[in-house]
Structures are given as C-alpha cells and as structure tokens.
Amino acid sequence: MRLKTLLLLISLILVNTLFVAGQTITIDDCQKKAEANYPAIARYDIIEKTKEFNIANANKGYLPQVTLSARGTWQSDVTSIDFNMPGLEIPTIDQDQYRFVVELNQVIWDGGRVSAQKKSMQANAELERKQLDNEIYTLRERVNNLYFGILLMKEQLNQLEIREKELQRNFNNIQVYAQNGLANETDLNVVRLEQLKTDQQRINLESNLDAYIQMLSVLIGEELNSDLVFAKPNPESTLILPVINRPELKMFEAQEHAIESQKSLLNAKIKPTIGAFAQSGYGKPGLNMFDNEFTPYFLGGVSVSWNFSNLYTLKADRKKIDLQKLAINSQRDTFLQNLNIVIPQQQIEIEKFRKIMQDDDEIIRLQTQIRETAEIKVENGTMTVSDLIKEINAEEAVKQAKILHEIQFLMSVYSLKYTINQN
C-alpha cells in the first residue's frame, strides 16, 4: 500500500512538472497582469471614494446651518429718553446686557454654487483617473522590452545549442582525421577554443535571461521561470492601421473639462443667494429693549445677499480659463505632431525588416552549403580547420541575424501598436 502511494505521488509530481514546463504565456497576458499588479491601481478606488466624499460634503451645503452663540457686554452708555411726565415712569436700560442665541439658516437658492462645485469635483476626479490611465499605459512599453528581450535570448540559446552540437560533431570528426594523419592537435585546439567561447556565450545569455525573467516576474506579480514557453506573437495578426488612440488624448480632454467647470463656479459667485433664517434667543434685554429682565424671544424671515466684488475680477478670471484651455490645446497639438513624426518612421522600420527577412532563409541555405563544402575540404585535406571554423562562425552569424530580424520585426510592430494604442 505504501509503495502504491509513493508511486502515485511520484506520478503526480512528474505530471505536474510536465504541465508547468509546457505552460505558455503571451505578451498580452503579461501586459494585462502587469496592469493588474501595478501598485498605483489602488488609486482608482481612492479617487472614486474621495470624489464621493467631496460631493457628499458639497451636498451638505443645502442642509440647515445651525449656529449657537452667547454674548455678555457692558456698555458705557445706553439709550435713554429725557422726558418727564407726572405719573409716567420711563425705564432705564441696564448697562450690562446678555444674550444667548440659536440661529438656523436655510439656503433657498445659492446661485448654483453647490451644483458648480459638484461638477468641478467630478471633472477633477475624471482628470485624475485619466492621468492614472496614462501612467499605467507606460507599463506596456516596459513589458514589451522585457518580453521581446526574453524571446530573443531564448532563440539565441536554442541556436547556441545547435552550434554546440555542430562543434562537437566537427571535433569528433577531426579526432578521426587526426588518427588518420589528416589533422593535428592544433586543429583540435581550434575547435575546442570555439566550444569554450560558445559555452561562455551560453552562460552569459542564461544569466541575462534569468535577469529579464525575474524583472518581468516582479512586473506582473507572478513567478516565472525559463522553462515557461513564451509565445511568439503572430506577425500576420499584428497588422494595424495607424489610428491614434492614446490615453493622453483623453487626459487632455479631461483637463479641458476640468478647466471649463471653473466657469460655472465663476458664474455662480456673481449671483445672489436667497435664504430663510430663524433665530431663537434668551437675553437681557430681549426684543423689548426697555425690559431689563431675562426674556426669551424669536424672530424669522428671508434674507438676500449679493456680493458684487466678484464682478471686479470676473473678466480676467474668464480670460485665464481661456488661456489655460489654449495651453492644453497646444500640448495636444504638440503631442500629436510628435506621434505623426514617429509613426511613418515606425512603418518604414516594419517594412524594412519585412523585406530583410525575405532573404534570410536563402542566405542561411547558401552559407550552410558553404560550411558543408568546407567540411568536405577539411576531410580531404584541402582546407585548414581554422578556415572551417570561419565558415561555421559565418553560418552562425547569419542564423543569429535571422533570429534578430524576426524579433526586431515584432518589436517594431509592437512599438507602433504602443505609439497608437492598438490592443
């Protein structure tokens, strides 16, 4: 029973290992995970909650405002009536007076102040969201650079593995030639030297690959390893039309709305406010100033206030808003102009690599034939091993060039996609 359990566990481990090793990740997966893992993503919720609190506070401007006040005074002089009439006594007002007041004010019409404040708060919150969208968008470029760097190094490692096998095959052949007197120890050392150089290249590439994978792991918040299959994007599915849809454009639009909302506040400030008030008090004197006893009192009514001082700066404030909007338009035009300069360059770059790749396979085929011919010549003793190594290196160079061209083509396509924001 224990043996069966042990075998079952081993089988599960092997299956899981094979499953993990065969897992595939795409560049689109990495971009989505990087955005979801970005610490600043939490600011979306903070922005929304802050906006809700601000609007809730603004709405409280419609609630009755209650004020409690108390005052005690002593006056050097009081109102008196110098009039003497037999049988009539006119009271004298005390010089010490006291008053306790509860006042309630209710806005009836505020000229649109609260409404303008809420619109401004909403516009500013939307601007913050668009600015955060723009910040998170820059992650795509970082993911692209890391992902294509990983693709390039994995392809180079695969090619180095083929080169190592090729060098080992030639080393074995030259050993046979040496036994037959067609080669010597120096020829073996030449091949061995290339093997050591190739081994150093592999170590360097593996180290860089691990570093890139670790950086991408941190970026997407998920542990990756070199056994993972990094899918190469299909070039045919990446053909695009250069329609600019960058988040910066929406950010500029949000900035305009936020600035425009300030006009509503300006317009509200130059309008009168109408309110109702009620006041209840207890004092000496009360409403009857000749009554020197503590008495309660009540009064209420409607009030109108109109602050004309805001008219002094209204014209200048509106011009400032218009200038700010002009500045935003200038930034947008500059941004679009820079993109319109970059886009044709990137399109030319894509077409360049597309044309270059058309000849890569033929170049490799011809260089492989040259290398194979060189091997025959070495076998026949009509070419040195050093010359053969040159042909092997030349074949390796054109194969590496093909790998580089493919990755450069994909990178140029994704650079254009990033420039115009195509998903």
KAQUI-V756158 format. One record per backbone hydrogen bond with DSSP energy under -0.5 kcal/mol. CO is the residue of the C=O (numbers start at 0). NH is the residue of the N-H. If there is no record, write none. Layout:
# KAQUI-V756158
co=CO nh=NH
co=CO nh=NH
This chain:
# KAQUI-V756158
co=0 nh=4
co=1 nh=5
co=2 nh=6
co=3 nh=7
co=4 nh=8
co=5 nh=9
co=6 nh=10
co=7 nh=11
co=8 nh=12
co=9 nh=13
co=10 nh=14
co=11 nh=15
co=12 nh=16
co=13 nh=17
co=14 nh=18
co=15 nh=19
co=16 nh=20
co=17 nh=21
co=19 nh=22
co=22 nh=228
co=24 nh=230
co=25 nh=29
co=26 nh=30
co=27 nh=31
co=28 nh=32
co=29 nh=33
co=30 nh=34
co=31 nh=35
co=32 nh=36
co=33 nh=37
co=34 nh=37
co=37 nh=40
co=38 nh=41
co=39 nh=42
co=40 nh=43
co=40 nh=44
co=41 nh=45
co=42 nh=46
co=43 nh=47
co=44 nh=48
co=45 nh=49
co=46 nh=50
co=47 nh=51
co=48 nh=52
co=49 nh=53
co=50 nh=54
co=51 nh=55
co=52 nh=56
co=53 nh=57
co=54 nh=58
co=55 nh=59
co=57 nh=60
co=58 nh=61
co=59 nh=62
co=63 nh=65
co=64 nh=104
co=66 nh=102
co=68 nh=100
co=70 nh=98
co=72 nh=96
co=78 nh=92
co=79 nh=81
co=80 nh=82
co=82 nh=84
co=84 nh=87
co=86 nh=88
co=87 nh=84
co=87 nh=89
co=88 nh=90
co=94 nh=74
co=94 nh=96
co=96 nh=72
co=97 nh=283
co=98 nh=70
co=99 nh=281
co=100 nh=68
co=101 nh=279
co=102 nh=66
co=103 nh=277
co=104 nh=64
co=105 nh=275
co=108 nh=273
co=109 nh=112
co=111 nh=115
co=112 nh=116
co=113 nh=117
co=114 nh=118
co=115 nh=119
co=116 nh=120
co=117 nh=121
co=118 nh=122
co=119 nh=123
co=120 nh=124
co=121 nh=125
co=122 nh=126
co=123 nh=127
co=124 nh=128
co=125 nh=129
co=126 nh=130
co=127 nh=131
co=128 nh=132
co=129 nh=133
co=130 nh=134
co=131 nh=135
co=132 nh=136
co=133 nh=137
co=135 nh=138
co=136 nh=139
co=137 nh=141
co=138 nh=142
co=139 nh=143
co=140 nh=144
co=141 nh=145
co=142 nh=146
co=143 nh=147
co=144 nh=148
co=145 nh=149
co=146 nh=150
co=147 nh=151
co=148 nh=152
co=149 nh=153
co=150 nh=154
co=151 nh=155
co=152 nh=156
co=153 nh=157
co=154 nh=158
co=155 nh=159
co=156 nh=160
co=157 nh=161
co=158 nh=162
co=159 nh=163
co=160 nh=164
co=161 nh=165
co=162 nh=166
co=163 nh=167
co=164 nh=168
co=165 nh=169
co=166 nh=170
co=167 nh=171
co=168 nh=172
co=169 nh=173
co=170 nh=174
co=171 nh=175
co=172 nh=176
co=173 nh=177
co=174 nh=178
co=175 nh=179
co=176 nh=181
co=176 nh=182
co=177 nh=180
co=183 nh=187
co=184 nh=188
co=185 nh=189
co=186 nh=190
co=187 nh=191
co=188 nh=192
co=189 nh=193
co=190 nh=194
co=191 nh=195
co=192 nh=196
co=193 nh=197
co=194 nh=198
co=195 nh=199
co=196 nh=200
co=197 nh=201
co=198 nh=202
co=199 nh=203
co=200 nh=204
co=201 nh=205
co=202 nh=206
co=203 nh=207
co=204 nh=208
co=205 nh=209
co=206 nh=210
co=207 nh=211
co=208 nh=212
co=209 nh=213
co=210 nh=214
co=211 nh=215
co=212 nh=216
co=213 nh=217
co=214 nh=218
co=215 nh=219
co=216 nh=220
co=216 nh=221
co=224 nh=227
co=227 nh=229
co=228 nh=24
co=228 nh=230
co=230 nh=232
co=232 nh=234
co=233 nh=236
co=234 nh=237
co=235 nh=238
co=240 nh=242
co=241 nh=243
co=245 nh=248
co=245 nh=249
co=246 nh=250
co=247 nh=251
co=248 nh=252
co=249 nh=253
co=250 nh=254
co=251 nh=255
co=252 nh=256
co=253 nh=257
co=254 nh=258
co=255 nh=259
co=256 nh=260
co=258 nh=261
co=259 nh=262
co=259 nh=263
co=260 nh=264
co=261 nh=265
co=262 nh=266
co=263 nh=267
co=264 nh=268
co=265 nh=269
co=267 nh=270
co=272 nh=304
co=273 nh=107
co=273 nh=108
co=274 nh=302
co=275 nh=105
co=276 nh=300
co=277 nh=103
co=278 nh=298
co=279 nh=101
co=280 nh=296
co=281 nh=99
co=282 nh=294
co=283 nh=97
co=286 nh=288
co=287 nh=285
co=287 nh=290
co=289 nh=291
co=290 nh=284
co=294 nh=282
co=296 nh=280
co=298 nh=278
co=300 nh=276
co=302 nh=274
co=304 nh=272
co=305 nh=307
co=306 nh=309
co=307 nh=310
co=308 nh=311
co=308 nh=312
co=309 nh=313
co=310 nh=314
co=312 nh=316
co=313 nh=317
co=314 nh=318
co=315 nh=319
co=316 nh=320
co=317 nh=321
co=318 nh=322
co=319 nh=323
co=320 nh=324
co=321 nh=325
co=322 nh=326
co=323 nh=327
co=324 nh=328
co=325 nh=329
co=326 nh=330
co=327 nh=331
co=328 nh=332
co=329 nh=333
co=330 nh=334
co=331 nh=335
co=332 nh=336
co=333 nh=337
co=334 nh=338
co=335 nh=339
co=336 nh=340
co=337 nh=341
co=338 nh=342
co=339 nh=343
co=340 nh=344
co=341 nh=345
co=342 nh=346
co=343 nh=347
co=344 nh=348
co=345 nh=349
co=346 nh=350
co=347 nh=351
co=348 nh=352
co=349 nh=353
co=350 nh=354
co=351 nh=355
co=352 nh=356
co=353 nh=357
co=354 nh=357
co=354 nh=358
co=355 nh=358
co=355 nh=359
co=356 nh=360
co=358 nh=362
co=359 nh=363
co=360 nh=364
co=361 nh=365
co=362 nh=366
co=363 nh=367
co=364 nh=368
co=365 nh=369
co=366 nh=370
co=367 nh=371
co=368 nh=372
co=369 nh=373
co=370 nh=374
co=371 nh=375
co=372 nh=376
co=373 nh=377
co=374 nh=378
co=375 nh=379
co=376 nh=380
co=376 nh=381
co=376 nh=382
co=377 nh=380
co=383 nh=387
co=384 nh=388
co=385 nh=389
co=386 nh=390
co=387 nh=391
co=388 nh=392
co=389 nh=393
co=390 nh=394
co=391 nh=395
co=392 nh=396
co=393 nh=397
co=394 nh=398
co=395 nh=399
co=396 nh=400
co=397 nh=401
co=398 nh=402
co=399 nh=403
co=400 nh=404
co=401 nh=405
co=402 nh=406
co=403 nh=407
co=404 nh=408
co=405 nh=409
co=406 nh=410
co=407 nh=411
co=408 nh=412
co=409 nh=413
co=410 nh=414
co=411 nh=415
co=412 nh=416
co=413 nh=417
co=414 nh=418
co=415 nh=419
co=416 nh=420
co=416 nh=421
co=419 nh=244
co=420 nh=422
